[in-house]
Structure formats: structure tokens, C-alpha cells
Amino acid sequence: MKYEINEEGFYGEFGGAFVPEKLIPNIEELKKSYKELIDTPDFQEELKDLLRDYVGRPSPLYLAKRLSEKYNTKIYLKREDLNYTGAHKINNALGMILLAKRMGKTKIIAETGAGQHGVATATVCALMNMECIVFMGATDIERQRPNVEKMKMLGASVVPVTQGTATLEDAVDVALDYWLEHPEDTFYLLGSVVGPHPYPEIVTRFQSVISEEIRKQLLEKEGRETPDHVIACVGGGSNAAGAFYHFIHSEETNLIAVEPAGKGLDTGKHAAAITMGKPGVLHGSKSYVIYDKEGNVAEPYSISAGLDYPSVGPLHAHLATEGRLQVLTATDKQALDAVFELTKLEGIIPAMESAHALAALQFTKFKPTDVVVINLSGRGDKDMETFLANRPQ
């Protein structure tokens, strides 16, 4: 199967585990525990019960009638914004905390950009009575203040990261360093489909509930399991991996990833790793990475804190290289236009991240008979300051 991950953790040429020797025991322990536990009835039953009764799954598949009318096609929104904590991040956080608990770990660490993964991690740590430390770039702490306060209220320690650009990339660096120094009692609850193997595989598996539900819901609503198009925003790419997963081998479904073009691809102020990057290793995994003229990892930029990352998950890199994934980009302005459009037409305020997926409607032509599913990965509460500062006059 050309899109599957192999034993060494590679999707084609992308992925793997490029880590210091000292970190290998941590990685091997995680890989072994995941393989032993993931398909056991006890693990699956507890996870399914929590996804249903705690998170509120399945999340609805909503036919956006006014949006469909405007773009002359049939548009469904997968409402991950209605999950408890307001985004898709809780799906993975719950799966991983159950792994950590069964592995006998007592301390959870995580990194976060937009804060949604941090909130989800702090939430499940409170639920399971486990210590929680969240590393967050100082820049992101300032622009995502409501989520920072939620994490603290839930009992997490939020550690500001001031090195580098003080954003998501640097938070991942610090979290990996901490894990390296505290391997015995600490579980690194990574938030996206990035990092060394087996993280991309694990996060994809826990997020695949999204496309699993889409198939069932479409069968009920349309009489078929496969849409013509699935659209998702991509930073690291966990929501997209979840939305694409059960359609990867359904060639009749076009998979569309929308990357952040920021202030424009020609300005250098963007985070479009697949479009503008080249193969390289970052955070223990080979994928597309954005480099500057000196050959250093470039400083990424996006109006959306959750997409502000200079690389992308190896699954998406592989799908794009194989021609299975259509990759588009949306600027800050196009994403903001999509926010106000959805709010006005459907009464739904999307997260700044999700708005990039919605922006694809502005520059992609669909047939009137097409069924288009857009993964609405999060809600816009956390981005209100950004919206207020940029609202149309």
C-alpha cells in the first residue's frame, strides 16, 4: 500500500525517527506500548466511552445551505468546533492520556501554539489526575491569552518559551529537551502529526475518528460514503490527517490541504511548508521544511498561531509528493474574509486555522453536483481579538 507507514516509520521517503541516542529508549518504549495497547478491547472501550460521553462525539456533519448556495455546490462542515474544548485536539489528547496511564507515567508534558492542544491536554490531565506542564511560545501566550488562563484554571503549569521566535517551533524544541532529561516518569503528549516515529502514526490514528464518522454520516445523508472533495487546513496537519485518513485509498475523493500563505508567498512571511519548503529533518522527522537563504530553518509566519510552523507532518509530505494531495495556500486576508463570510452566512464563528480551509472556496471551482466536506477543526472564541482588530469597516 503506497500510502501506508512502514516499520521504520516512513511514509515513502518522509518520516522516521532522527533523535539523539539518549532519546531512543523513550521512543522504543512508546512504540512498544502503543502497539500492545491500541487494539485491546479494554483500551478501545474506554476511549470510545470518553469520546462519546466526555467529548460529545460524533461531531455533526452539517449541510451549510447558504454557503452551498453562494458557491453553487453542496458543502458540508464537519463540526469539530463543537467538541468539548472547542477543537479536534481533544481526540488525540484523550487517546494519548490513556496510553500514558497504562504505561505508568505520572507527568504529562505538551507543546502548544494556538493553545487548543494545551487546553485539551490540561483538560485530560485534570480528568485523569496527572501533573501537566505545557510549553508555549511567549509570542503565542500574548496572542492566545484566554487559552492560557483556561490551562492554568485546569491545573496546568504554562511555561513561556522565549528562545528563537518564541512560537510553536521553539515550544516543540523545549518540550523534547525536557522529555530527554526526564524519561522515567514523563509522557510527551505531542499535539500534531509531526515529530519522530511513532508520533505521526499515533496522532493520525487517534484523529482518524473524524473521517470514520464522515463516512457513516455521508452514507446516511447522501447514500454514499465518499465525498468528491475533503478540505482541511494544514500546519503540522493533525486535523487534516484525521479528515483524510479513511479516504486516502478512495481515489474518487480529492484531498485538499490549505497551507498558510500569511502576507504572501513572495514576502517570506508565510508558513507554507509543502509549497515553499524542501526535504529536511526537523524535530526528529524528515519532511518538507522552510529554509532561509542561509540554509537555516526559516522563521514561519501566520496570523493563525496553530499554523505557525515551518514544517508539516510526513504523511502530508508523502501524499503531496505522490500526487494524492492537492495543496493550496490562503493568505491572512483570504482566511479573515472566510471567517466573516461563514459568520454572516451560517452563524458559525470558525477558528483562524479552520478559516484557511474555508478560504479554498474563494479560489477553487466545484461542480454543482459535488459533495464537498470542509473540516471545521475549531471554533473562533480564542481568536476574537484578531477578528475585532481586522473586521471589515
C-alpha positions in Angstrom: 0.0 0.0 0.0 1.9 3.0 -1.2 0.4 5.5 1.3 1.0 3.4 4.4 3.7 3.9 7.0 6.4 1.2 7.2 8.1 -0.4 10.2 10.8 2.3 10.4 8.1 5.0 10.5 8.5 6.2 6.9 5.7 7.3 4.5 7.7 6.9 1.3 10.9 9.0 1.9 9.3 11.0 4.7 9.1 10.4 8.5 11.5 8.2 10.5 13.0 8.9 14.0 16.1 11.2 13.8 16.7 11.6 17.5 19.7 11.7 20.0 20.7 8.3 21.2 19.6 9.2 24.7 16.0 9.6 23.5 15.8 6.2 21.7 14.7 4.3 24.8 11.8 6.7 25.3 10.7 6.3 21.6 11.0 2.5 21.8 9.0 2.3 25.0 6.2 4.4 23.4 6.2 2.4 20.2 6.0 -0.9 22.1 3.3 0.2 24.4 1.2 1.7 21.6 1.3 -1.5 19.5 0.5 -3.6 22.5 -2.4 -1.5 23.8 -4.1 0.3 20.8 -6.3 -2.6 19.7 -7.1 -4.2 23.0 -10.9 -4.2 23.8 -10.3 -2.6 27.2 -8.4 0.4 25.7 -10.8 0.9 22.8 -13.9 0.7 25.0 -12.6 3.3 27.5 -11.6 5.6 24.6 -14.9 5.2 22.8 -16.9 5.8 26.0 -14.9 9.0 26.7 -15.2 10.3 23.1 -19.0 9.8 23.3 -19.8 10.9 26.9 -17.0 13.4 27.6 -16.2 15.0 24.2 -19.7 14.7 22.7 -18.8 12.7 19.6 -19.9 12.0 17.0 -19.5 15.7 15.9 -22.2 16.7 13.5 -21.8 16.8 9.7 -23.7 20.0 8.9 -25.1 20.9 5.5 -24.2 24.6 5.1 -27.1 25.6 2.9 -26.4 29.3 2.5 -22.7 28.7 1.9 -23.6 26.0 -0.6 -25.9 28.4 -2.4 -23.3 31.0 -2.7 -20.7 28.7 -4.2 -23.2 26.6 -6.2 -22.1 23.3 -4.8 -23.1 21.1 -1.8 -20.9 22.0 1.2 -20.9 20.0 4.5 -19.0 21.2 7.5 -17.5 18.6 9.9 -18.2 20.3 13.2 -15.1 19.6 15.2 -15.6 23.0 16.7 -18.5 21.5 18.7 -16.2 19.1 20.6 -15.6 19.7 24.2 -12.7 22.2 24.5 -13.6 23.6 21.1 -11.4 21.7 18.6 -10.2 18.4 17.2 -7.3 18.4 19.6 -9.2 16.6 22.4 -9.4 13.4 20.2 -5.7 12.8 20.4 -5.2 14.1 23.9 -7.7 11.5 25.3 -6.1 8.6 23.3 -2.6 9.6 24.5 -3.5 10.1 28.2 -5.0 6.6 28.2 -1.7 5.3 26.8 0.3 7.3 29.4 -1.8 6.0 32.3 -1.3 2.4 31.2 2.4 3.0 30.8 2.6 4.1 34.4 3.6 7.7 33.7 2.8 10.4 36.2 3.7 13.6 34.5 2.4 14.9 31.1 4.2 17.5 29.0 2.9 19.1 25.9 3.7 21.9 23.4 1.0 24.3 22.1 0.7 27.1 19.6 -2.9 28.3 19.4 -3.4 26.9 22.8 -6.1 24.4 21.8 -3.8 21.4 22.2 -2.6 22.9 25.5 -6.2 23.2 26.7 -7.1 19.7 25.6 -4.0 18.3 27.4 -4.7 20.2 30.6 -8.3 19.0 30.4 -7.5 15.3 30.2 -4.8 15.7 32.8 -7.4 17.1 35.2 -9.7 14.3 34.3 -7.0 11.6 35.0 -5.4 13.4 38.0 -2.0 13.8 36.3 0.6 16.6 36.6 0.6 18.7 33.5 3.3 21.1 32.0 2.6 23.0 28.8 5.4 24.7 26.9 4.2 27.7 24.9 6.0 30.4 23.0 5.9 33.8 24.7 4.6 35.3 21.5 1.7 32.8 21.4 1.0 33.3 25.1 0.3 37.0 24.4 -2.0 36.4 21.4 -3.9 33.4 22.9 -4.4 34.7 26.4 -7.9 33.2 27.0 -6.5 29.7 26.4 -3.5 30.3 28.7 -6.0 31.2 31.5 -8.0 28.1 30.8 -4.9 25.9 31.1 -4.0 27.4 34.4 -7.5 27.1 35.7 -7.4 23.4 34.8 -4.2 23.0 36.9 -1.5 23.0 34.3 1.8 24.8 34.6 2.3 27.0 31.5 6.0 27.6 30.8 6.8 30.5 28.5 9.4 29.7 25.8 11.4 32.8 24.9 14.1 31.4 22.7 14.1 31.8 18.9 10.9 33.3 17.6 9.0 32.3 20.8 6.4 30.4 18.9 5.3 26.7 18.2 8.6 25.5 16.7 10.6 26.6 19.8 8.0 25.2 22.2 8.5 21.8 20.5 12.3 22.1 20.9 12.0 22.8 24.7 9.4 20.0 25.2 11.7 17.5 23.5 14.6 18.6 25.7 12.6 18.3 28.8 11.5 14.7 27.8 15.1 13.8 27.2 16.0 14.9 30.7 13.0 13.2 32.5 12.3 9.9 30.7 11.2 7.7 33.6 8.1 9.5 34.8 7.2 11.8 31.9 5.0 11.2 28.8 5.3 13.7 25.9 1.8 14.3 24.6 2.6 15.7 21.2 -0.2 17.6 19.6 0.3 17.1 15.8 1.3 14.5 13.2 5.0 15.7 13.4 8.0 14.6 15.4 9.8 11.3 15.5 8.1 8.0 14.8 5.7 6.7 16.2 4.1 10.1 16.9 2.8 10.9 13.4 1.3 7.4 13.3 -0.2 7.6 16.8 -1.8 11.1 16.3 -3.2 10.1 12.9 -4.8 7.0 14.4 -6.5 9.0 17.2 -7.6 11.7 14.8 -8.9 9.2 12.2 -12.2 9.1 14.1 -13.1 12.3 12.1 -13.1 10.6 8.7 -14.5 7.4 10.2 -17.6 9.5 11.2 -17.7 11.4 7.9 -18.1 8.1 6.0 -21.0 7.0 8.2 -22.7 10.4 8.2 -22.4 10.8 4.4 -23.9 7.4 3.8 -26.9 8.5 5.9 -27.2 11.9 4.2 -26.1 11.2 0.7 -26.4 7.5 0.2 -22.7 7.2 -0.3 -19.6 7.1 2.0 -17.2 9.1 -0.1 -17.4 12.8 -0.9 -15.9 14.4 -4.0 -13.6 16.6 -2.0 -12.3 16.9 1.6 -10.7 20.1 2.5 -8.6 20.8 5.7 -6.1 23.4 6.8 -2.6 22.2 7.3 0.1 23.5 9.7 1.6 20.4 11.3 -1.5 18.7 10.0 -3.4 16.6 12.7 -6.9 17.8 11.8 -6.2 17.1 8.1 -4.7 13.7 8.8 -7.9 12.8 10.7 -10.2 14.2 8.0 -8.3 12.5 5.1 -7.4 9.1 6.7 -10.3 6.9 5.7 -10.4 8.5 2.2 -6.7 8.1 1.3 -7.3 4.9 -0.7 -10.6 6.2 -2.2 -9.1 7.7 -5.3 -12.5 9.2 -6.3 -12.2 11.6 -3.3 -10.0 14.7 -4.0 -8.0 15.6 -0.8 -7.2 19.3 -0.5 -4.8 20.8 2.1 -4.7 24.5 2.5 -1.5 26.0 3.9 -1.0 29.5 5.4 0.4 31.9 2.8 0.5 34.6 5.5 1.3 38.0 4.0 2.0 36.4 0.6 4.4 33.6 -0.6 6.7 36.2 -2.2 7.1 38.2 1.1 8.8 35.4 3.1 6.1 35.9 5.7 4.3 32.6 5.5 4.3 29.0 6.8 3.6 27.1 3.6 6.0 24.2 4.1 4.8 21.9 1.3 4.5 24.7 -1.3 7.7 26.6 -0.4 9.8 24.1 1.5 12.3 21.4 0.6 13.0 18.0 2.2 14.9 18.2 5.5 14.8 17.0 9.1 13.1 18.9 11.9 12.1 17.7 15.3 13.1 14.1 14.7 11.3 13.6 11.4 12.1 14.1 7.6 9.5 16.2 5.8 9.3 19.5 3.9 10.9 22.3 5.8 11.0 26.0 5.1 14.6 27.3 4.9 16.0 30.8 4.6 18.7 31.9 2.2 21.5 30.9 4.6 20.1 27.4 4.8 18.7 27.7 8.4 15.1 26.8 9.3 13.1 29.9 8.4 11.0 31.9 10.8 7.5 30.9 9.9 4.6 33.3 10.0 0.8 33.1 10.1 -2.0 35.1 11.5 -3.1 31.8 13.0 -0.9 30.6 15.9 -1.9 27.0 15.2 -0.5 27.0 11.7 2.7 28.9 12.5 5.1 26.0 12.0 8.0 25.7 9.4 7.3 22.1 8.5 4.5 19.6 8.0 3.6 16.1 9.0 5.4 13.4 6.9 2.1 11.8 5.8 1.1 15.0 4.1 4.5 15.4 2.6 4.3 11.9 1.1 0.7 12.4 -0.2 1.7 15.6 -1.9 4.8 14.1 -3.4 2.7 11.1 -4.7 0.2 13.5 -6.3 -2.6 12.2 -4.0 -2.9 15.6 -2.2 -3.8 18.8 -3.8 -2.1 21.6 -1.9 -3.4 25.2 -1.9 -2.5 28.3 0.1 -4.6 31.0 1.6 -3.3 34.4 2.8 -4.2 36.0 6.1 -6.7 38.3 4.3 -8.3 35.4 2.5 -8.7 33.5 5.7 -10.1 36.5 7.5 -12.6 37.0 4.7 -13.7 33.4 5.1 -14.2 34.0 8.9 -16.6 36.9 8.3 -18.3 35.1 5.4 -19.1 32.0 7.4 -20.2 34.0 10.4 -22.6 36.1 8.3 -24.0 33.2 6.2 -24.2 30.4 8.7 -23.9 32.0 12.2 -20.8 30.0 12.9 -17.6 31.7 14.0 -14.6 29.4 12.9 -11.1 29.3 14.4 -8.5 31.3 12.4 -6.9 27.9 11.5 -10.1 26.4 10.1 -10.7 29.6 8.1 -7.8 28.7 5.9 -9.7 25.6 4.8 -12.9 27.7 4.2 -10.8 30.2 2.1 -10.4 27.5 -0.5 -13.9 28.2 -1.7 -12.8 31.6 -2.9 -10.4 30.3 -5.5 -11.5 26.7 -6.2 -14.3 25.8 -8.6 -16.5 22.9 -7.7 -19.3 21.3 -9.8 -22.9 21.9 -8.7 -23.3 18.2 -8.1 -20.1 17.9 -6.0 -20.2 16.9 -2.3 -17.6 19.0 -0.5 -16.7 18.3 3.1 -14.7 21.0 4.9 -13.2 20.1 8.3 -14.1 22.9 10.7 -11.4 22.0 13.1 -12.1 24.6 15.8 -14.2 27.5 16.9 -13.2 31.1 17.0 -13.6 32.1 20.7 -9.8 32.2 21.1 -9.3 34.4 18.1 -11.8 37.2 18.9 -9.1 39.8 19.4 -7.7 39.1 16.0 -11.2 39.3 14.5 -12.0 42.5 16.2 -8.7 44.1 15.0 -9.4 43.0 11.4 -13.2 43.3 11.0 -14.5 44.8 7.8 -15.2 48.6 8.1 
